[in-house]
Amino acid sequence: MKPVKLLAITFALLSLVLSAAVAQAHAELDRSLPEVDSTVREAPKTVEIWFTQEIAEGSNIEVTDAAGNFVHEGEAELDLMDPERKHLTIGLEADLPSGVYTVTWTSKSAEDGDEDSDTFQFTIEGSGTPVASPVASPEGSPAASIVSGSLQAQPDADPANIDNRALAIAVGAGVLAALFIYGFWRLVRPRRHPFDRTEK
């Protein structure tokens, strides 16, 4: 294969990888308060979610009890004080009883308008109420916040929500870079000429 043709193919593959990465951008859950699958001692006043990228209007949060009844109040609000526009909150009814609550979130990416959604649960602890096992916070995480008087550590990004596409894209980019270097070397390397031989 000619070096020029090899370089053209390399650039085409690299363009495809980069465009695929942009096209698959989603605003996924980074962390939340209450935390995913956590147990709180007092009923929280709000549910807060931080996403992995900037979100747009149309992103939403809904909260239901074990019977499927809505327990949130009003509409989810984008935190305009957050310069990264990744923070979404919604108010809850006052003095929620103990039990398991389900949070359903829908995000709309501000980068390309793609939507994503998922659910998680938290438990308000009470007598006779099944308590979900709390998720351990990452070691060494200093961040903490107070939710309805209860001090809870803020976790780093949930490992379950880490986008494995980033790893695949990085590997693909590395392979393409290697092909590009090889093609460039083939293009610029000096050509070897046979030595002239004289017959004696």
C-alpha positions as semicolon CSV with decimal commas, in nm:
position;residue;x (nm);y (nm);z (nm)
1;M;0,000;0,000;0,000
2;K;0,134;0,341;-0,095
3;P;0,220;0,573;0,198
4;V;-0,012;0,851;0,077
5;K;-0,305;0,610;0,057
6;L;-0,226;0,473;0,403
7;L;-0,227;0,825;0,550
8;A;-0,564;0,899;0,387
9;I;-0,718;0,585;0,537
10;T;-0,573;0,669;0,879
11;F;-0,721;1,019;0,878
12;A;-1,060;0,882;0,767
13;L;-1,069;0,628;1,050
14;L;-0,967;0,892;1,304
15;S;-1,248;1,120;1,185
16;L;-1,502;0,840;1,224
17;V;-1,388;0,767;1,582
18;L;-1,407;1,133;1,684
19;S;-1,751;1,187;1,527
20;A;-1,883;0,874;1,700
21;A;-1,760;1,004;2,035
22;V;-1,944;1,333;1,984
23;A;-2,262;1,166;1,861
24;Q;-2,285;0,940;2,168
25;A;-2,249;1,215;2,428
26;H;-2,496;1,174;2,714
27;A;-2,539;1,358;3,043
28;E;-2,527;1,071;3,292
29;L;-2,563;1,071;3,670
30;D;-2,245;1,171;3,849
31;R;-2,368;1,187;4,211
32;S;-2,680;1,267;4,407
33;L;-2,822;1,372;4,743
34;P;-2,958;1,154;4,891
35;E;-2,695;0,919;4,759
36;V;-2,781;0,627;4,534
37;D;-2,911;0,331;4,742
38;S;-2,842;0,517;5,065
39;T;-3,039;0,531;5,391
40;V;-3,113;0,865;5,557
41;R;-3,239;0,914;5,912
42;E;-3,452;1,217;5,836
43;A;-3,675;1,295;5,541
44;P;-3,483;1,514;5,294
45;K;-3,640;1,834;5,167
46;T;-3,499;1,800;4,817
47;V;-3,342;1,555;4,576
48;E;-3,030;1,689;4,406
49;I;-2,850;1,537;4,109
50;W;-2,517;1,633;3,949
51;F;-2,461;1,510;3,593
52;T;-2,144;1,430;3,401
53;Q;-2,194;1,718;3,155
54;E;-2,395;2,036;3,108
55;I;-2,770;1,981;3,089
56;A;-3,041;2,182;2,916
57;E;-3,403;2,273;2,981
58;G;-3,618;1,964;2,958
59;S;-3,412;1,769;3,211
60;N;-3,635;1,639;3,488
61;I;-3,658;1,453;3,821
62;E;-3,956;1,260;3,957
63;V;-3,979;1,094;4,300
64;T;-4,231;0,824;4,396
65;D;-4,301;0,622;4,709
66;A;-4,330;0,243;4,731
67;A;-4,693;0,263;4,611
68;G;-4,597;0,464;4,304
69;N;-4,740;0,795;4,428
70;F;-4,554;1,113;4,338
71;V;-4,399;1,280;4,643
72;H;-4,213;1,565;4,473
73;E;-4,340;1,921;4,451
74;G;-4,328;2,148;4,149
75;E;-4,084;2,108;3,863
76;A;-3,715;2,021;3,866
77;E;-3,496;2,331;3,854
78;L;-3,157;2,381;3,694
79;D;-2,914;2,543;3,937
80;L;-2,827;2,870;3,762
81;M;-2,561;2,938;4,026
82;D;-2,367;2,637;3,904
83;P;-2,125;2,768;3,636
84;E;-2,107;2,421;3,478
85;R;-2,488;2,385;3,460
86;K;-2,474;2,024;3,580
87;H;-2,686;2,055;3,895
88;L;-3,061;1,975;3,898
89;T;-3,291;1,983;4,206
90;I;-3,653;1,916;4,295
91;G;-3,845;1,975;4,619
92;L;-4,012;1,698;4,820
93;E;-4,327;1,690;5,029
94;A;-4,271;1,776;5,395
95;D;-4,219;1,504;5,655
96;L;-4,217;1,203;5,424
97;P;-4,278;0,878;5,615
98;S;-4,018;0,605;5,640
99;G;-3,989;0,375;5,341
100;V;-3,820;0,324;5,007
101;Y;-3,839;0,601;4,745
102;T;-3,758;0,583;4,376
103;V;-3,597;0,870;4,187
104;T;-3,645;0,878;3,809
105;W;-3,426;1,126;3,624
106;T;-3,418;1,238;3,263
107;S;-3,128;1,444;3,131
108;K;-3,101;1,645;2,811
109;S;-2,745;1,712;2,702
110;A;-2,668;2,077;2,634
111;E;-2,394;1,966;2,395
112;D;-2,602;1,778;2,138
113;G;-2,957;1,751;2,281
114;D;-2,933;1,375;2,341
115;E;-3,152;1,245;2,624
116;D;-3,074;0,981;2,885
117;S;-3,271;0,847;3,182
118;D;-3,240;0,605;3,471
119;T;-3,366;0,541;3,825
120;F;-3,221;0,488;4,170
121;Q;-3,360;0,447;4,520
122;F;-3,301;0,580;4,870
123;T;-3,456;0,479;5,201
124;I;-3,586;0,691;5,486
125;E;-3,508;0,493;5,797
126;G;-3,785;0,414;6,045
127;S;-3,912;0,154;6,286
128;G;-4,015;-0,164;6,106
129;T;-3,906;-0,032;5,768
130;P;-3,664;-0,237;5,556
131;V;-3,339;-0,046;5,527
132;A;-3,131;-0,056;5,211
133;S;-2,759;-0,108;5,254
134;P;-2,578;0,224;5,213
135;V;-2,315;0,261;4,945
136;A;-1,972;0,311;5,097
137;S;-1,813;0,644;5,012
138;P;-1,477;0,632;4,832
139;E;-1,183;0,632;5,071
140;G;-1,015;0,965;5,124
141;S;-1,308;1,170;4,989
142;P;-1,318;1,492;5,196
143;A;-1,634;1,635;5,044
144;A;-1,940;1,640;5,268
145;S;-2,274;1,811;5,283
146;I;-2,564;1,845;5,525
147;V;-2,904;1,715;5,415
148;S;-3,185;1,795;5,657
149;G;-2,943;1,800;5,948
150;S;-2,780;1,469;5,859
151;L;-2,414;1,482;5,759
152;Q;-2,344;1,266;5,458
153;A;-2,024;1,228;5,256
154;Q;-2,052;1,323;4,892
155;P;-1,913;1,043;4,676
156;D;-1,703;1,079;4,373
157;A;-1,850;0,963;4,046
158;D;-2,042;0,635;4,083
159;P;-1,824;0,362;3,924
160;A;-2,141;0,210;3,772
161;N;-2,192;0,530;3,574
162;I;-1,841;0,566;3,436
163;D;-1,862;0,583;3,058
164;N;-1,661;0,290;2,925
165;R;-1,682;0,446;2,580
166;A;-1,402;0,683;2,681
167;L;-1,164;0,390;2,727
168;A;-1,259;0,238;2,392
169;I;-1,214;0,574;2,220
170;A;-0,873;0,622;2,382
171;V;-0,758;0,277;2,268
172;G;-0,888;0,339;1,916
173;A;-0,717;0,677;1,901
174;G;-0,390;0,517;2,015
175;V;-0,408;0,253;1,741
176;L;-0,481;0,517;1,479
177;A;-0,195;0,732;1,604
178;A;0,040;0,435;1,571
179;L;-0,080;0,377;1,214
180;F;-0,029;0,745;1,136
181;I;0,330;0,739;1,268
182;Y;0,405;0,423;1,071
183;G;0,259;0,572;0,753
184;F;0,455;0,893;0,799
185;W;0,776;0,696;0,851
186;R;0,713;0,499;0,534
187;L;0,658;0,826;0,347
188;V;0,969;1,010;0,458
189;R;1,223;0,730;0,507
190;P;1,520;0,745;0,267
191;R;1,504;0,499;-0,018
192;R;1,789;0,252;-0,040
193;H;1,966;0,225;-0,373
194;P;2,173;-0,077;-0,479
195;F;2,542;-0,020;-0,502
196;D;2,686;-0,001;-0,850
197;R;2,903;-0,296;-0,918
198;T;3,170;-0,305;-1,184
199;E;3,281;-0,629;-1,340
200;K;3,648;-0,704;-1,321
